[in-house]
Amino acid sequence: MHDIQKKSHTNSRNNKSMFAVLEEEDIGMREKNKMLQNKYIVLLLITGAVYFFLRFISPLLTPVIIAGMFLTFCYPAFDDIQKKTKIKKQYLAGVILFLICGVLIILVWMGGSLLLQNIPIWVEGLDDVQRNMRLFVTDCCNGVGGFLGINTEGLAQVLIEQIDVFVENFQVQVLPGILGGTWSYIRQLLSIIGVLAVTMIATMLLAKDYDSILAFMGAHEGSRTVLEIVLRVLRYVATFVKAQVIIMISIAAVCSLSLFFAGVENGVWFGILAGVLDALPFIGTGIVLVPLAIWQLFSGFYWKAAVCVIIYIVCALLREFLEPKLIGQKVGVYPVAILIAVYAGLKLFGLWGIVKGPIGLVLIMQIYAAYERLLTAENK
C-alpha cells in the first residue's frame, strides 16, 4: 500500500514537472512570437541579413545574379524570337550578351588607350601650363592691385611659389603612380573579362531551365514570396538603370557636341567620359568638365574654358529635369534615401557600394513589406 502511494505521488510529481516544462515552452514560444512581432527587431534582423548577403554572398554569386537580372529583363523578347525563328533561348541569350560584352570591352579598351596615349602629351605640356598659370596669376594680381591702389607683387610671388610646388608634387608623386599602375589596370580588365565570360555561361545555363525554375518557385508559398521580392527589386533596378542610361546618353551627347563645336581637343571623348561619370553619385560631370575648364583657362583658351563651365551648368540642370520625369515615384524610394544608401554603401562596401547601397535599401524595404503582409494575413 505504501509503495502504491509512493508511486502515485511520483507520477503526480512527474506530471506536474511535465506540465511545468510545457508551460515554460509555451511561454517561450509566446515570447518568441512577441519578439518576431516587434517591427523594430524584425527590421534590424532583416538589415543584418541583407548586409551579410551583400557583403559575403553576393561577391560569390555575381555572375549568376547578373545572368538572372539579364534574363528577367530580356526573357519575354527571347520567347517571342524563339517562336518566330525556332532558335533556342540559351543561344539567343549567349549571342546578345556576347555582343554587349564585346562593345563594352572595346569602349573600355579604346578609352584606356586614348588616356595612356595622351598622358605623355599632357606631361610635356605641363611646362607651358605652368608658365601660363604664372602669367595669369600675375595679371590678376596686377589688375586687382591697380583697381585697389595697393602693391600686390608679394601676393603674386606667394601664389606663383605655390603653383610651382603643386606642379612639382604632381610630377614627382602623382604621375609615377598613374604610369606605374598600368599593369594593375590590365589585370583588373582581365578580371572583368573573366567575370563576363562566367556570366555568359551562367546566362546560357539559366536560359535553358528558366521556365522550370519559375514553375518550381511558383508552386510553393515560401518560394513565391521570395520570387515576388526578387521581381520587385528587379523592377526597381530596371527602372533606375533605364533612367540612368537615358540621362547618361543625353548628357554625353550634349557634352560631346558642345566640346566638339567649341574646338576642344578630344572633346568627343571627354564628353562621353563626362556622360558616363555623371551616372556615379558624388562624381558627376564636374570631375571632367571643371579640370578641363581650368586646363583651357591656363592654356590661354578663355572661350573654351567658359564653354566648359556653361556645359557643366547645363548638364546639372538637365539631370535635375530628367530624373524626376523618368524615375519619379515609380521606385517608391525618396531621392534623399537613395543618397543616404549610396553614402552608406560606399562606407560599407567601397566603390561597389554605389550599386550595393541602393539595392540593399530596396531589398530591406521589400522584405519588410512581405513580412508585414504575412503578419496581416495571420492576424485576420
Secondary structure, DSSP 8 states (H G I E B T S, - for coil): -HHHHHHHHHHHHHHHHHHHHHHHHHHHHHHHHHHHH-HHHHHHHHHHHHHHIIIIITTTSHHHHHHHHHHHHHHHHHHHHHHHH---HHHHHHHHHHHHHHHHHHHHHHHHHHHHHHHHHHHHTHHHHHHHHHHHHHHHHHHHHHHHT---HHHHHHHHHHHHHHHHHIIIIIHHHHHHTHHHHHHHHHHHHHHHHHHHHHHHHHHHHHHHHHHHHHTSHHHHHHHHHHHHHHHHHHHHHHHHHHHHHHHHHHHHHHHHHTT-TTHHHHHHHHHHHHTSTTTSTHHHHHHHHHHHHHTT-HHHHHHHHHHHHHHHHHHHHHHHHHTTTTT---HHHHHHHHHHHHHHHGGGHHHHHHHHHHHHHHHHHHHHHHHHHHH-
